[in-house]
Structures are given as structure tokens and as C-alpha cells.
Amino acid sequence: MVSPSTITACVGKIAIIDIPNRSLVLRQATGAMVEFIVAPSCRIVLNGEPVRLRLLLIGDEVEATYIDHGETLTAWSIEVHTRHRVSDETC
């Protein structure tokens, strides 16, 4: 079991989602990009309901809690705080 002291949180907007490889990249407010592997057991929450990775969108603001394994960061949970909105503007 993972001890609570090994879990860290990161807030940012989803910049990249790779569903087949179960990974995503968050862009933090500082502009830093942070890549995570999304474990099959990762708890993903949207509007208070558990969802699958495929329902997340580029631009969603999320908080990810993760475990740092040295070379990789593994998402423990992902909670969507602000849903990406598609613009009504036309091209």
C-alpha cells in the first residue's frame, strides 16, 4: 500500500491526452508541462461521478494526485475542476 506522504498533487490544464498509452500531459499555470502515466486503477472524477479516461478533454482544468517513481509519475486520481468549453465562434 502507498503511504500518504508519497502522494503529491498537481493542478493544470490538459494539454495532451494519449488514451491508447494511458498518459496525459498537464500545463501548469507557470507554463511547465508535466506528463503522467494513468494507471488502470486511477480514480477519474467529472461532476462528482467516476468516468473513464476517454471522457477527459484537452483544456479541462484538473487536479491530479500522483506517485513519483523517479523517471515516471503515475496518476493516482484525477478530478476535473473546470470543463473545457467549445467556443460558439465560427471559423
C-alpha positions as CSV (number, residue, x, y, z in Angstrom):
1,M,0.0,0.0,0.0
2,V,1.2,3.6,-0.7
3,S,1.8,5.8,2.3
4,P,0.1,9.2,2.1
5,S,3.4,11.0,2.3
6,T,4.4,9.7,-1.2
7,I,1.4,11.2,-3.0
8,T,1.7,14.7,-4.5
9,A,-0.9,16.9,-6.2
10,C,-0.6,18.9,-9.4
11,V,-3.1,21.3,-10.9
12,G,-3.2,22.3,-14.6
13,K,-5.0,22.2,-17.9
14,I,-4.9,19.0,-20.0
15,A,-2.5,19.7,-23.0
16,I,-2.2,16.2,-24.4
17,I,-4.2,13.0,-23.9
18,D,-2.9,9.7,-25.2
19,I,-5.7,7.2,-24.5
20,P,-4.2,4.1,-26.0
21,N,-1.0,4.6,-23.9
22,R,-2.9,5.8,-20.9
23,S,-0.9,9.0,-20.5
24,L,-1.7,12.7,-20.3
25,V,0.3,16.0,-20.0
26,L,-0.8,18.9,-17.9
27,R,0.2,22.5,-18.4
28,Q,0.6,24.2,-15.1
29,A,-0.1,28.0,-14.5
30,T,3.7,28.5,-14.7
31,G,3.7,27.0,-18.2
32,A,5.5,23.9,-17.0
33,M,4.4,20.7,-18.7
34,V,4.0,17.6,-16.5
35,E,3.5,14.1,-18.0
36,F,1.7,11.3,-16.2
37,I,1.0,7.7,-16.8
38,V,-2.6,7.0,-15.9
39,A,-2.8,3.7,-14.0
40,P,-5.8,1.4,-14.8
41,S,-6.8,1.8,-11.1
42,C,-6.7,5.7,-11.3
43,R,-9.9,7.3,-10.0
44,I,-11.1,9.8,-12.5
45,V,-14.0,12.1,-11.4
46,L,-16.1,14.5,-13.5
47,N,-19.1,16.3,-12.0
48,G,-18.8,14.1,-8.9
49,E,-19.1,10.9,-10.9
50,P,-16.4,8.4,-11.8
51,V,-15.6,8.4,-15.5
52,R,-13.2,6.8,-17.9
53,L,-10.1,8.5,-19.3
54,R,-11.6,8.8,-22.7
55,L,-14.2,11.4,-21.4
56,L,-11.5,13.9,-20.5
57,L,-10.9,16.8,-23.0
58,I,-7.9,18.9,-24.0
59,G,-8.3,22.2,-22.0
60,D,-10.0,20.6,-18.9
61,E,-8.6,22.0,-15.7
62,V,-7.8,19.1,-13.4
63,E,-6.1,18.2,-10.2
64,A,-4.1,15.1,-10.4
65,T,-2.6,13.3,-7.4
66,Y,0.3,11.1,-8.3
67,I,3.2,9.0,-7.2
68,D,6.7,9.9,-8.3
69,H,8.6,6.7,-9.3
70,G,11.7,8.6,-10.2
71,E,11.6,8.6,-14.0
72,T,7.8,8.4,-14.2
73,L,4.8,10.0,-12.5
74,T,1.8,7.7,-12.1
75,A,-1.6,9.4,-11.6
76,W,-3.4,8.1,-8.5
77,S,-6.6,10.2,-9.1
78,I,-7.7,12.9,-11.5
79,E,-10.5,15.3,-10.7
80,V,-11.9,17.7,-13.3
81,H,-12.4,21.2,-11.8
82,T,-13.3,23.2,-14.9
83,R,-14.7,21.7,-18.0
84,H,-13.3,22.8,-21.3
85,R,-15.8,24.8,-23.3
86,V,-16.1,24.7,-27.1
87,S,-16.3,28.2,-28.5
88,D,-19.5,29.2,-30.3
89,E,-17.4,31.3,-32.7
90,T,-17.3,30.1,-36.3
91,C,-14.1,30.0,-38.3
